[in-house]
């Protein structure tokens, strides 16, 4: 085990570890020079964490790549980047190769593409060590095992010989962190290290990063779009927009008193557990193209408090008055001094919260509303085969293992759980409209097992449509918006051109798009607009149920808010029902009426959203909720987290017993007789009389300890 070090944070008066001054990066393009980074300056001291946030295209990643010297040769980079006493921009590629990995460690967003698939993880760690240190092979392998143990890989002495594909996504990210800290770097740059991970794995990775920083004493640059992650990990925050820093402050100061309208917009767009009843506040419009920018505030077209002077010159990043002692708060806004602590100017909110529409159907008792989807005992297994030429079945993968759920008119059911729990397989079983392996599926009262011909299937399919996760991949780039929206109408027999044109215009207006743009191709639209096109296409056949598979996970938080508000409004206006699959529990809390928690192919807790979130009963649900990042620095530092140990067990094992027992923090506190029951007896969903809330835990009434 590596000896734990004590991190000492350098005082603000000490020389910074990394100093960036007037960093500018531009790229050539057919439209002209793209000014991706425009005069960014910041300092970071040893032992401190700087969070850099902003929308896609704001320049966050380009800034970090410039510091690392990883930009292509055609990029024009000017300014000063000083690490200690070395001017990094003056070093050639060979000299920078000695700095990367030794003095600067990098953690990229996608751990799978960061690792070489044909080498074991141990060999890749050993390579990182031997490139920068004079260390023998046996010593390097011993160090690799220590590093894997440090980042929480179980059985590190055995897993060091495994290949990347044998690890889960969270475990691969831990390996990447081990490589980044292998040579005790002075600076660690983490570029969206938790974006593609489940909320429980995200919490584990953030804990590992804190451990890595504690062990190395390094400064950390955390690049992310998640303000909750920033609130819990950063000491200072820099908000970027259109290639510039538009606000900089210590984390407590920034969250308590944001002074830039763009920062206020980002915070208002975040789904929050404590404000689930309110509509979100989207930042309308899109960031400007960074080609030939005029001398004006780049946020002017999206700012709700713009003044004529904002269009005459771009504001400088200047210090604004702050009530906090010694707080260094800067903002690039002419009206920063007018913005009060509550995000208002002259008593009026900069971003007013829009009214949230209520569905008239939702006021009726749930039991009085018709079922639009009903699953009973649905099971789906996949064969586990062995043999290269003559394959034989040696087992089964229980992807969905006997689930029951139903969705009523005007209702949203959120389906949540970690990757591999069976959410996507459940959706495929529903959308396949065929007899399930076991159990029954009914859509609007029609049992899909009884569908005999294409006409019957088509009639049912009109009532259930799907919105996909990737708005770009879901739309045919060779088709105009008109053809994309007209295609499902033509599929159900509509051929009249006037009717098609009128319906397409109606659909575009319904989702907030300009019908004048119907002849454009999907590539001409932003990510949020493309998702609106996908929603409009799903609504073309006037369905009763929309199946939404991670519909906002690929969007910036500012755009995500507009899509979530749109879905809520459409449900109220059209009486729609949703099956909403997501890994972001804050989004699920905001949009769902009921929530079902899946674990290894089974529902382990289900009920009214308010009840489940206020009083989670299953230990797995409690762990999920405790891992949700909160955009509140003080709450993030003081909250109790339940960190799950290990990965999901094998889905090939269907023996009796609780499948969560190996990771359950409650199980470790039970007596031996109770533990035997957990291991040998499968718990079933049970509830309490009068409550829409059921859980599958033998000892749900037991208290989970705060410190695990």
N, C-alpha and C positions, 0 to 999 in steps of 0.2 A: 504493500500500500504506500502511495506517495505521501510524504509528510505534509500536513496541512500548513500553509503559510498564512501569515496575517497581512492583510492588505492595508496599506496606509495611503489614504487619498491625499494627493499633494494639495497644499493650500492654493487658493486662487492667485496669491502673490508670487508663487513659484513659476519658473519658466514652464510653459506648456510642453507636453510630450509631442503633440502634433499641432502645427500652426499652418493654417491655410489662409492665404491672402489673395484677394481679387482673382480667384480661379475662374478662368473662362475656357469653355470648350465649344468648338463649332465643327460641323460636318458639312461637306458639300452635298447638294442634292439637285435634282432637275428644277425644282422650284426656286433655288437660290441657297444661300448659306443658312444653315440651321444653327441658331445660337442656343445650344442645349443647356449650357451653364453660363450664367451672365454675372460674373463678379461676386462669387460666393466667398465669404471669409468666416472662419471660426477657429477656436482653440479648444483643445481637449487635454486635460491633465491626467496623469497616471492614476489608475484606480477609479476613474469616473466614467459614466456612460452618457453619451450624447445620442438622443433619439432624433432621427431625421424623418419627418412625415410629409405627406403630400400626395396628390393624385398621380396617376400614371402619366408620364411625360413631364413631370415637374423638374426632373434633373437629379433625383436622389441617387439612383444607381450610377449615372454617368459621373457624378461627383466622386463616388467611391472607387469607380474604375480608374479615374484619373489619378487618385491617390495611389492606387496599386500599380499604375503603369500598365494597365491591361487594355487600353483603348487601341484601335487599329491605327496604322501608320497615317492614314488620310485624315485623322482627327487633328485639328489645330488646338493645342493646349498652351495657355499662357497663365502667368501668375506665379505665385510662390507656394510650394508645399514643403514644409520643413519638418522632418522627423528627428528630434534631438537637435543635432547640429548639421544634419545632412539635407541638402536640397534635392529632393527626389526628382523634380522635373529636369535637373541637370544630369541625371544618371542615364547611361545607355541601357539597353535591354539586358545585357549580361550582368551589369552592376545591379540592376533592379531584381534580377533573379536571385541574387544573394540576399536581398532584403526581404522579398516575398517568402513567406514560410518561416523565416528566421526572426525578423523583427516585426513583421506584419502577418497575422493569420487571417484567412478569409473563409467565411462560411457562406456558401451560395444557397440560393432558394431551393433548387431541385437536388436532393442528395443522390438520386439515382444517376443523374448525368455527371455528378461530381466525382463519382467513383468508377474505376475501370472494371468492367464486369469479368474480365478474364484473370484477374489477380485476386488473391485472398485479401481480406481487409488488413490482416496482419502485415502482409508484404507491403501494402501501400503505406502503412504507418512507418514501417521500417525504412522504406525508401525516403520518406519525408525526414526521418532522423538522420540517415547517413548522408544525404545530400548536403546538410548544413553542419553536421558534427562529425568529428573523428571518433567513431564509436564502433566497436566490434559487432559482428552479427548476433552472437548470443546475447550481448548486452542490449542491443536494439530490440530483439524479440522480447526480452524481459520487460523492457520499457513499454513496448506495445501492449503487453498484457496489463501492466499497471495503468496505462492510459484508458484502456477499455473498461477496467474496473472502476476507474475514477468517474467515467461518464455513465456508469450504471448499466453496462452490458452484463447480463448474468453469465456465469461460467466463462469468464474471459479467457482462461487458459485453453479452453476448447473452441470457443467461438472465434479466436484469433486466426484459426485455420479455415474459417468459413468464407464463402464468396458473397458479394453484395446482394445477389438475388435471394439468398437464404435469410435475409433480414427483412423486417417490416420497415415501412417508411420512417417511423420514429427511431428505430434502431439504426437505420442508415444515417439519419441526421446526427445521431450520437457519435457514429464513427467519423463523420466529417468534422465534428467538433473536436474529437480526439486528435485528428490530423492537424487541425488549425492550432491547437495548443501544444503540440508535441515538442516544439523547441522553445517553450516559454516566451512567446512573443511579447513585445511591449504594447502592441496595438492589435485588437481583434475587430474586424469589420464583419458584421452579420447582416447580409442582405436578404430581407424577408425570410428569416430562418424558420418561421412557423406557419407560413401561408397555407401550404398544402396539407397540414396535419390536423388530425382530430383534436378537439378541445382538451381531452385528457392528455394526449401526447404532447400538445403544445405546452401545457403546464409543466410536464416533465422536462421538456427541452429548455424552457426558461429557467427551471431550477438547475439544470446541468450547466447552462451558460453562467449562472451566478457562481456555481462551484468552480468553473473554469477560470472565471475572473479572480475569484478568491485565491486559487492555486497559483496563478501566474502574476497577479498584481497588475494586469494589463488594463489599459484604457479600452473602452468598447464603443464602437459606432454602431448603433442599432437602426437599420433602415427598415421601415415598416409603414403600412397604411392603417394599422390597427392602433388607435389611440389608447385602447385598454392595455395593450402590451407596453406602450411607452409609459403609461401612468405607473405601471408596476415595476419597471426596470430602469428607467432613465433618471439621471440627475438633472440634465439640461435638455431642452427641446429646441429644435430648429424646424420651422415650418417653411416648406419651399413651394413656390408657385411660379410657373413660366420661367424656370431656370434660375430663379433668385430666391434668397432668403427673405421672407416677408414678415417673419416674427421669430424672435429668439428670447428665451427666458428660462430660469430654473423651473423644473417641472411643476412644483406646487404653485408658483406664481402664474405660470401660463394657464393652468387649468382653473385657477380661482379667478383670474382677471385677464382673459384674452382681450387684446386690443386691436386685432386686425379682423375685419369682417369675414375674410376667408377662413380664419381659424374658428370663428364663431359658427360659420356654416358647417365646417367639418364636425364640430362637436354636436351641433343640432341634428346632424344627419345620422348619428350613431344610435342604433336601437339599444335602449337601456332597460334593464330589468325593473328599475324603480319608476319608469315612466311609460309602461307598456300601453296604457290607455290613451296616450296622446299620439297624434299623427307625427310622423317624422318631418324634418325640415330639409327638403332637398336644396342643393345649390344649383339653380337652373343654369342652362347653357353648358358650354364646354370650354376647356382651356384654349387660349389662342394658339395659332400656328406660330412657331418660333422662327419665322422668316420675315425679315423687314418689319420688325415690330415698330409701331409709332412711338414717339416720345410721350407716353401717357401711362397711367396706371394699367398694368396688364389685366387687372381684375375688373376694370371699369364696366365691361359689358354684362357682368354677372352680379355686380354689387348693388344691393337694395338702397344704399345711402349715398350714392354717387353725387358729386357736385360738379359744376362746370370746370372748376380748377383741376379736377382729377384728370381731365382730358388734355390738359396743356403741357404736363411734364410728369415723368415717372417719379414718385416719391422715394426719398432715400430711407434707408434703414437707420432710424435714430432712436436714442434713448427716450422712453416715456416715463412720466412720473409714476412712482410705485409706493404704496404705503408700507411695503415690507422693508425692513432694515437691510441695506446693502444689496438689494435685489437689482440685478442688471437686466432690465426688460427693454427690448427694442422692438419696434414695429415700423413697417413701411406703409403708413396710412396717414393722410392729412387730418383725419377725424379721430385718430387714436385717443387724443386727450378727452374727447367728448364721450367715449364709450365707458359706461359705468360697469361696476362689478357684475351686474345681472345681464350684461350684454344688451344694454339699451342706450339710446340717445334721446335726451329730453323726455324720458319716461316711456318711450315707444321701443319695443324690441327691434333690433336690427333685422332679425329673421323671425317674423311672427309665425307662431305655430298654426298651421292650417287646420280647419275644422275636419274632424274625422266623421265620415258618413256611417250611419248605422243601418243595418239591413232590417226591413220590417219583418222578414221571416224569422230572424234571430230572437225576437221577443216571444215567439210561441214556444211552449215547452218542447224539449228535445224529443220526448216520446211521441208527440203528436205530429212530428214531421216525418215524411217518407224517407226510406233509406235509398241513397243513390249508389252506394257501394256496400257490399256485405261479404266478408271473408269468414269462412268457418272451417277451422282445422286444416288450412292450406299448408301443404308440404311440397318441397322441391328438393330432390337429391341429385347429385351428379356422380357418375361412376368414377371410382379411383382404380386406375388400371396399372398393370405392370407388364413389361416386355416390349421390345423394340419392334419385332416383326409380328409375332403372334401375341396379341394383347389379351390379357385375362383380367377380369374384375377381381380386385383384392379388397375392396371396401367401398364405402360411400361417403361423399361429402354432404353433410346435412346443412344446405344453404338456408332453407326456410323449413322450420321444424314444428309445424302445427300451430299456426297463428290464427287468432280470431280478432276481427275488428270491423267496425261499420262506420259509415259517414252519412250524416243526415243532410237534408236540404239546407242550404245557406250556412254550412258549417265548414270549418277548416280543421283538418287533423294534421298535426305535425308529427312526422315519423323521424326519430333521431336515434343515433347510435354511432359507434366507431366504425371505421372502414372494416369490411369483412363481416359485419353483423347480419347482413341479409337484406338491407334496404333496397338495393338495386334489383336483386333477384325478385323481391316482392313486386316491384313495379313491373318487371318484365312478365311475371305471371299474370298480373292484372291486365296489362295492355295486350297480351297475346290472345285474349278472348278464346281460350281453348280449355278443355277439361283439365283441371290440375291433377297432378300425380295422386294426391289424396286431398279430400276436403271439397269445398264448393266455393265458387265465386259468382256473385250476382251483381249485375249492373242495372240500376233502375228497376229492380224486381225481376229481371230476366236472368235465368241461370245460364251461364255461358256454355255449360256442358250440353245444353239442348240445341245449340246453334248448328244447323245442318248445311246451310248453303251460303253463298257469297251475299245474297240479298239480306238474309237475316243478320249476318255479321256486320254488314254495312249499316243497317238500321241501328244496331247497338253502338257501333263505333262513333256514330254521330253524337252520342250522348257523353262520350269520354274522349278527351283530347289531351295532348301532352306538350309541355314546354320544357325544353332541354337546358342543360347547364351552360353549354358553350354557344352563345348567340351567333358567333361567326360560323362555326362548324355546322349549325343547324339550318342555315340558309344557303340555298344554291347560288353561288356567286355569278352564275351565267343568266340568272333570271332577274327581271325587274321586280320591284315591290308589288306592282300590279299583278304580275304573273304568280308571285309567291302567294298572295292573298286570294287570287282567283282559283288557284289549283284545287283546294279542297271543295270549293263550290262546284267546279266542273266535275269533280269526282262523285258528287252526289246527284249529278244530272242537270245542273244549271248551264244553259248554253246561251241565253239571251244576253247580248253584249251590253245593253242598257242596264239590265238588272245587275250584271257583274260590276259595271262601272260604279253604279250607285252604292252597291254593297261594299266595294273596296273603299270608296270615299268614307262611308259610314264607319267602317272598321278602323281606318286610320284616325278619324276624329275621336273615336271612342278611346283609343290608347294615347291620345295627345300628340299625334303626328300630323304634319301639313299634307293634305291630299295633293297639293301641287307637286310633291316630290314622288308621286307614285311611279313615275317612269325612270327613276334612278335605280342603280344597282346597290346591293347591300353593302358593298365596300365603301360607298360614299357616306355611310352613316356611322355614328359613334357606337360604342358598345352598348350603352343604355338604349339608344334608339333601335339597334338591332334586336335587343331583347323585347322591346315593345312590338316590333314587327312579328317576332315569334309568338307573342301573346295574341296579337290580332289574328294571326293565322289559326291559332288554336280556337279562337272564338267564332271563326267563320261559319261553322256548322251549327251554331247555337247549342253547345253542349250543356249538360247539367253538371258535369264534373271535370275539373282540370287536374291533371297529375303534373306536379311541378317538381322537377328533379334538380335540386341545387340551382334555382333560377337566378340568384343574385350573387353567387360565390365568385364569379369572374368579373364583378363590377367594382369600381371604386365606391367608397362609402357614400360619397356625395350623390352618385348616380343611383346606387342601391336604394337610397331613401325614396327617390322618385318612383322606382319600380314597385317597392313595397306599398307605398301610398296608392299607386294605381291598382294593385291587386286588391287592396282593401275596398277601394271605391267601386271596382267592378263587381265584387262580391255583393256589395250593398245594392247597386243599381240593377244587376241582372239576376240576383238570387242564386249565384253560383256556389258550388261546393268545391273545396280544394283538398287534395292529398299533397301535402307540402313536405318534401324531403330536404333536410339541410343538416350540416354539421355545426352551424352557428346557432347556439341556443338562444342568444339574444334576439335574433331574427325570428326564431320559432316562437319565443315568448310574445313578440309583438304582433304576430299575424295569426296565431292559432287559437282556436276555441278549445280544442282538446289536443292532448299530446300522448303519443305512444313511444315508449323507450324500448329499443330492440337490443338484445345481446345474444350473439351466437345463434341466430335464427329463431329466437323466441321473443315474445313480448314479456318484459319483466315488470313493467309498470305502465298503467294507462289511466287517463282520467281528464277532468276539466283542467285546463292549463293553469288557472289561478291556484287551484288546489294542489296540483303536482309541484308547482314551483314554490309555493309557500310551505308545503309540508311534504317534501319528498320522503318516501318510506323505504324504497329499495336502496341498499348501499351503493349500487352502481349509479343510480340517478343522483344520489347525493354527491358522488364524486364528479359526475358531469357538471352539476350546477356549481360546485365549488371551484371548478376550473375556468369558469367564464371570466374573461378579463373585464374589469370595471374601469371606465374612464374617470377614475377618481383616485389620485395618488395616495391620499390618506387611507381610504378604504382598502386599496390594494395592499398596502403595507401591513395593515392590522388584521386582515381577514384570515380565517382558518381554511387551509386547503387540505383536501384529501387526495394525495398523490397515489395513484394505482401503481402497483409494482408488476413488471412483466408485461407481456403481450397477451392477446387473445389465445386461449387454448385451441387445440386442433378441432376443427369442425367435423372431423371424421369419427369422433367418439360420441356415441349416443347412449352411453350407459346411464342408469338411474343416478340421480344426484343433482345438486346445483352446479351448473357449469361455471358459475362465478366464484366458486369456493377458493380456487387457487390465488385469486387476486383480492378477495374480499377483506377489507380492514375489520369488519365486524366479526368475521369468523375467527380471527386471531384472538379475540377477547372472550370467546365462549368457553364453556366447560366441555370436557371430553365427550359426554353423552350428547350434548347439543351438536358438537362438531361431527359426530358420527351420523347424526340425522341429516346434516347438510350434505355430507359426502354420499349417503346411500339413498336418500329420498328426494325425488324431484319435486320442487315446490310448484304449485299451480296458482294462477291468478285468483286472489280472493279480495274482498272489499268489506267496507263497513256499511251498515244499513243507513240509507239516506244520503250517501255521498257517491258522486260519480268519480270513484277513485279506487283502483285495484292494483295490487302488487303481488309479485311471486317471490316472497321471502318468508322462510319459516319464522324468523325472529325480527320482523320489521319493527316491532315495538321497542327493541333494544336500542340503546344509545351508542352511536359510533364515537369513539374517543377523538378529541380535537387534535391531539398530537399523536401521529402514527409512527 
